[in-house]
Structure formats: structure tokens, C-alpha cells
Amino acid sequence: MQNLENLLEQSEELPSLPEIYTRVSELIESDNSTARQIGEAVQTDASLTSRVLKLINSAYYGLPNEVTSIAQAISYLGHQELKQILLGSVLAGVFNELKSVNFPLLDFWTHSIKTAIIARHLAMQNINIIDHEAFFTAGLLHDIGRLVIANAAPDALKDIDDIVTTTGIDILQVEADQLGITHTEVGAALMKKWGMPSLLIQCVKRHHEVHHIGPFAIDTSIVYLANQLSKLELIVDIENDEELKKMQAILSKIPNWQNSACTLEQISIACELAEEQAFSVMESLGMNDMQIEDDYF
């Protein structure tokens, strides 16, 4: 059996956030920093610059004209949105070393990216939410604890997934039984280690919870719903009564999905966007080159 401290100790080789992320984030948060200074800092890392520009020019953002420089990206997006793109780009590099682990990394990132796109779109539909890009990051990070477990205990993770697939028992229960710790707890601990905002920590920690209360209730309920939706086929014509009934039947299997305050139309559009944009976002972040280990299955 594992405890949180032991698991994180076994994962010491898991890299911290790179210095480039810390340096650029500090510039973004500073009231005295200029767009030029931020752009110059980003451009000290060629691969990061390339990923940021590929992502901003992807279908995910749908900008009318091609962005050719980091300075342009900042003028289009603003500081906070650039910071979210930066984190996504950095994560692609941080965890790329897990290719050698017996873990379906490509499937993992596909699910994470779809969850991120859905969460962002649903957040955009809520007039009370200002920082939409934070929800892309929350969706991208929601299962990050599974990567820590994959790095520290890959055989145990495969056994856990096999049990879940065979029995249908909730994954958190199986993880607790097999490891003594869950991927949500591990992910939240990693977020704290990285100094991530409370919103992200709570979304990572609570994305499997059915009941959402407290100051982050809407935020965590949106990521919870996005996580569920990313596994389903929910692109329907809601004007068609039969397809609408089908959609309602599928959603009825997701407890408390209404708590996110999202409409059927918003959910359908979000799922469609995830299918349309996931490949281009993954390509821009360098995730499409990750191979699935056949021995995992």
C-alpha cells in the first residue's frame, strides 16, 4: 500500500515545472513588464515558441489571420490567456519523457485535451466566469495524478485499469484499495507543489465528485461534467426530437450534470468542438508523436 508522501518520493525524477515557465509567469504577473519583455523571454526557448505559435494558429482559437510572433500572440490573447497556453505547451514537454513507461500516453492526452476543450467552451457560456482559459488548463491537468502513478507504479496502474474495466467499480475506490491513494489526491498534491491557483487544485481534486459545494462549486462541476462528456458520443442535432431524447438519456447517466448550469445545446456544441479541434491542439503541443505501448493492453 502507498501513501501520498511515499508515492511522491518515488516520483522525484518527475520534473518540476521548467524555469522558462516560472520566469515568463513572473513577467506576466508583474505590472511593470511589457509585451516585448514577455515575448523575448518566451523566445529564449525555441521549441516552446514553436508550440505556442502552432497552438494559437490552430482551429482551437480560430483567429482570422496567422499569428507570426509571440508579440502578436500577446496582443491577441492578453497576458492571462498566454499563461494558460504556456502551461499547456510546457506540460507537453515535461511529460514527454514518460514515453518509455508502460502507459497509453497518447490516449491519456487525447482524453485530457478533449476534456480541456469542452471545459473551456462550457465556461465561456457562463456569464459569471471571466477566466475561460483556466478551464482549459483545469481540463488538461485533471488526470495528472495518473501520470505520477504511471511513473512510480506502472504495473499497479495497469492492474487498476483492468479491474475497473472488468468490474465497473469506481476507479477511485479501486485505487484506494490497491494503492491506498487516489490519482485525484496525487494530482492535487502535485498542483500544490507547482504553486498552481486554488481553482486548478480544486478541479483536479474533485473532478470525480458528484456533489459540488463551496466557493468553487460551479468551476469543479464544469470540469467534472467535461471529464464525463469527453468519453461519450454526444454530437447530436438537438432540433431532432429523436436525437434529443438520445442525448437526454445519455446525460441522465451522469449524476448531477445539471449543476454545471449548462444547456443541452451548449453541451452538444462543446462535444463537437472537442472532436473537431483535439487533433490540431495535440499536434501543436507535440502530443501526436507519443506512442501507445502495446504491452499495456
Residue pairs with C-beta under 8 A, 6 or more apart in sequence:
1 179
1 180
2 152
2 153
2 179
2 180
2 181
3 180
3 181
4 181
4 185
4 186
4 189
7 148
7 149
7 152
7 153
7 179
7 181
7 186
8 148
8 186
8 189
8 190
8 193
10 151
10 152
10 153
11 148
11 151
11 152
13 151
14 147
14 148
14 151
15 94
15 97
16 193
16 194
17 90
17 94
17 194
18 90
18 93
18 94
20 41
20 42
20 44
20 45
20 48
20 90
21 86
21 87
21 90
23 41
24 38
24 41
24 42
24 83
24 86
25 83
25 86
27 33
27 37
27 38
27 41
28 38
28 79
28 80
28 82
28 83
29 79
35 71
35 74
35 75
36 71
38 70
38 74
38 79
38 82
39 69
39 70
39 71
39 73
39 74
42 48
42 49
42 52
42 70
42 86
43 49
43 70
47 93
47 286
48 86
48 89
48 90
48 93
49 70
51 89
51 92
51 93
51 284
51 285
51 286
52 70
52 73
52 82
52 85
52 86
52 89
53 67
53 68
53 69
53 70
53 73
54 283
54 284
54 285
55 61
55 85
55 88
55 89
55 281
55 284
55 285
56 63
56 67
56 73
56 76
56 77
56 85
57 63
57 66
57 67
57 284
58 277
58 280
58 281
58 283
58 284
59 276
59 277
59 280
60 117
60 277
60 280
60 281
60 284
61 76
63 76
67 73
67 76
73 82
73 85
74 82
77 85
80 131
80 133
80 134
81 133
83 133
84 133
84 134
84 136
84 137
85 133
87 137
87 140
88 116
88 136
88 137
88 140
88 285
89 285
91 140
91 141
91 285
92 285
92 286
92 287
93 286
95 105
95 147
96 286
96 290
98 105
98 147
98 150
98 151
99 105
99 290
99 291
101 150
101 151
101 154
101 293
102 150
102 154
102 155
102 158
102 293
102 295
102 296
103 147
103 150
103 154
103 157
103 293
103 296
104 292
104 293
104 296
104 297
105 290
105 291
105 292
105 293
106 287
106 288
106 290
106 291
106 292
107 292
108 143
108 146
108 147
109 282
109 287
109 290
110 278
110 282
111 143
111 230
111 231
112 139
112 140
112 141
112 142
112 143
113 139
113 140
113 274
113 278
113 281
113 282
113 285
113 287
114 230
114 274
114 275
114 278
115 139
115 140
115 142
115 223
115 226
115 227
115 229
115 230
115 274
116 135
116 136
116 137
116 138
116 139
116 140
116 226
116 281
117 136
117 139
117 270
117 273
117 274
117 277
117 278
117 281
118 139
118 225
118 226
118 229
118 230
118 270
118 271
118 273
118 274
119 135
119 136
119 138
119 139
119 222
119 223
119 226
120 132
120 133
120 135
120 136
120 139
121 266
121 269
121 270
121 273
122 135
122 222
122 225
122 226
122 260
122 262
122 266
122 267
122 270
123 129
123 132
123 134
123 135
123 222
124 132
125 262
125 263
125 266
126 218
126 222
126 261
128 218
129 135
129 218
129 219
134 197
134 199
134 200
135 203
135 219
135 222
135 223
135 226
137 200
138 199
138 200
138 203
138 204
138 219
138 223
139 223
139 226
139 227
141 187
141 191
141 196
141 200
141 203
141 204
142 187
142 203
142 204
142 207
142 223
142 227
143 183
143 187
143 207
143 227
144 187
144 190
144 191
144 204
145 182
145 183
145 184
145 185
145 186
145 187
145 188
145 189
145 190
145 204
146 157
146 183
146 187
148 183
148 186
148 187
148 190
149 156
149 157
149 175
149 179
149 183
149 186
150 157
153 179
156 178
156 179
158 296
159 178
160 171
160 174
160 175
160 178
160 179
163 169
163 174
163 178
164 170
164 171
164 174
170 208
171 183
171 208
172 182
172 183
172 184
172 208
175 181
175 182
175 183
176 182
184 204
184 205
184 206
184 207
184 208
185 205
187 204
187 205
188 201
188 202
188 204
188 205
191 200
191 201
191 204
192 201
198 216
199 216
199 219
202 216
202 219
202 220
203 216
203 219
203 220
203 223
206 212
206 216
206 220
206 223
206 224
207 220
207 223
207 224
207 227
208 224
208 227
209 220
209 224
210 224
210 255
210 256
211 256
212 218
212 220
212 221
212 224
212 256
212 259
217 259
218 259
218 260
218 261
221 256
221 259
221 260
222 260
222 262
224 260
225 254
225 257
225 260
225 262
225 267
226 270
228 254
228 257
229 254
229 267
229 270
229 271
229 274
230 274
232 250
232 271
233 271
234 247
234 250
234 251
234 267
234 268
234 271
235 268
235 271
235 272
235 275
236 243
236 244
236 246
236 247
236 268
237 243
237 244
238 244
238 247
238 264
238 265
238 268
244 264
247 264
247 267
247 268
248 264
251 257
251 264
251 267
262 270
279 288
282 288
